[in-house]
Amino acid sequence: MVWAALALGAGILLLFALPSYRQGEASIAGKTADDFALTIDGKPQRLSDYRGKVVVLNFWASWCPPCLEEAPALNRLQRHIEPLGGTILGVSIDEDPAAYEKFLKDFGIVFPTWRDPNVQDNKSKIELAYGTSLIPETYVIDRHGKIARKLVSAQQWDSPEMLAYFDAILKDN
């Protein structure tokens, strides 16, 4: 009886700890990622142009302390996943283009990044369409354009556990 009660309590705690519960939303795993237009290095593109790759879609801003914290690990993850058919795609919600450019330079960002020019009051229509309420927030999108995972808050992207996760998803797809 005691073990059953402990197991039930642990299950309830786990449920409350899940990002989907904290955000008050249904699980989005398996949902097709919303397509949107962007410009990388002066070239117009769409998120759907990345089909065939595992995409780590990261919403961030230069004024966000957790975004500053995770930037070096995102660079290391990009170097790890790029040869395996993956890429990080950063979407900045900076209103100030100079702050965005300074961030890219200061952190030596090595992954494709785009500043949404239609941000108002630190909110992007794209970010809102994804259901993002906090930044940084990241969506792992499989090679078929389906969302595999949503991660809320800064992550240690180059931890052994995270690298193993990406090795597995890059191999599976």
C-alpha positions in Angstrom: 0.0 0.0 0.0 2.8 2.4 0.9 4.7 1.6 -2.3 1.6 2.2 -4.4 1.0 5.5 -2.7 4.6 6.6 -3.3 4.4 5.5 -6.9 1.2 7.4 -7.4 2.7 10.5 -5.8 5.8 10.2 -7.9 3.6 9.9 -11.0 1.7 13.0 -10.1 4.9 15.0 -9.6 6.2 13.8 -12.9 3.0 14.9 -14.6 3.3 18.4 -13.1 7.0 18.6 -14.1 6.3 18.0 -17.9 6.7 21.1 -20.0 3.3 20.5 -21.7 1.6 20.6 -18.3 3.4 23.7 -17.2 2.4 25.5 -20.3 -1.2 24.3 -20.0 -1.2 22.9 -23.5 -1.8 19.5 -25.1 1.3 17.6 -26.2 2.5 18.8 -29.6 4.7 15.9 -30.3 3.8 14.6 -33.8 2.2 17.8 -34.9 3.5 19.2 -38.2 5.7 22.3 -37.5 4.1 25.5 -38.7 5.9 26.8 -41.8 7.0 30.4 -42.1 9.1 32.6 -44.3 12.5 33.8 -43.2 15.7 35.3 -44.7 19.1 33.7 -44.0 22.2 35.5 -45.4 20.0 37.7 -47.6 18.3 34.7 -49.2 14.5 34.1 -48.8 13.7 30.7 -47.4 11.0 28.8 -45.6 11.2 26.5 -42.6 9.9 23.7 -44.9 13.1 24.1 -47.0 14.9 22.3 -44.2 12.8 19.1 -44.6 15.2 16.2 -44.7 17.2 17.7 -41.8 16.5 17.5 -38.1 15.9 21.2 -37.1 16.4 22.6 -33.6 14.2 25.7 -33.8 15.3 28.0 -31.1 13.4 31.2 -30.2 15.7 33.7 -28.4 16.6 37.4 -27.8 19.8 39.3 -27.0 18.1 40.8 -23.9 17.3 37.3 -22.4 19.8 36.2 -19.8 19.0 32.4 -20.2 19.5 32.9 -24.0 23.0 34.3 -23.3 23.7 31.3 -21.0 22.8 28.7 -23.6 24.4 30.3 -26.7 27.8 28.7 -26.4 26.3 25.2 -25.9 24.1 25.8 -29.0 27.2 26.5 -31.0 28.8 23.3 -29.8 25.6 21.3 -30.6 25.5 22.8 -34.1 29.1 21.5 -34.7 28.0 18.1 -33.4 24.7 17.7 -35.4 25.6 19.4 -38.7 27.7 16.6 -40.1 24.9 14.2 -39.2 22.1 16.0 -41.1 20.9 18.4 -38.4 20.9 22.1 -37.9 20.0 24.7 -35.3 17.8 27.4 -36.7 17.7 30.5 -34.4 14.8 32.9 -34.5 15.5 36.1 -32.7 12.7 38.2 -31.4 14.9 41.3 -31.0 13.3 44.5 -32.1 16.7 46.2 -32.2 18.7 45.0 -35.3 22.0 46.4 -33.7 21.5 44.3 -30.5 20.8 41.2 -32.6 24.0 41.7 -34.7 26.1 42.4 -31.6 24.8 39.2 -30.0 25.8 37.2 -33.1 29.2 38.7 -33.2 29.9 38.5 -29.4 28.9 34.8 -29.2 30.3 33.8 -32.6 27.1 32.2 -33.6 27.8 29.4 -36.1 24.2 28.3 -36.9 21.7 29.9 -39.2 19.8 32.7 -37.4 17.1 35.1 -38.4 15.7 38.2 -36.7 12.0 38.4 -37.2 11.5 42.0 -38.4 7.8 42.0 -37.4 8.3 41.9 -33.6 6.3 44.2 -31.5 6.5 44.5 -27.7 9.0 41.6 -27.7 6.5 39.3 -29.4 6.7 37.6 -32.8 3.6 36.3 -34.6 5.7 33.2 -35.4 6.7 32.7 -31.8 3.0 33.1 -30.8 1.8 30.7 -33.5 4.1 28.0 -32.0 2.6 28.7 -28.5 5.9 30.0 -27.1 5.3 31.9 -23.9 8.9 32.0 -22.5 12.3 32.3 -24.2 14.4 30.6 -24.8 12.1 27.9 -26.1 13.1 25.2 -28.5 11.3 22.8 -30.8 13.1 19.7 -32.2 11.6 19.0 -35.6 12.3 15.7 -37.3 13.3 15.1 -40.9 9.6 14.9 -41.9 8.7 18.3 -40.5 7.0 16.9 -37.4 7.7 18.3 -33.9 9.5 15.6 -31.9 10.0 17.6 -28.7 9.5 21.0 -27.1 12.0 22.3 -24.5 11.3 25.3 -22.3 14.1 27.4 -20.9 17.8 27.2 -21.3 19.4 23.8 -21.8 22.8 22.3 -21.6 22.7 21.4 -25.3 26.1 19.7 -25.3 25.5 17.5 -22.2 26.1 13.7 -22.8 22.4 13.1 -22.4 21.4 15.7 -24.9 24.1 14.6 -27.4 22.8 11.0 -27.1 19.2 12.2 -27.7 20.3 14.0 -30.9 22.4 11.1 -32.0 19.4 8.8 -31.7 16.9 11.2 -33.5 19.4 11.8 -36.3 20.0 8.1 -36.7 16.2 7.2 -36.6 15.1 9.6 -39.2 
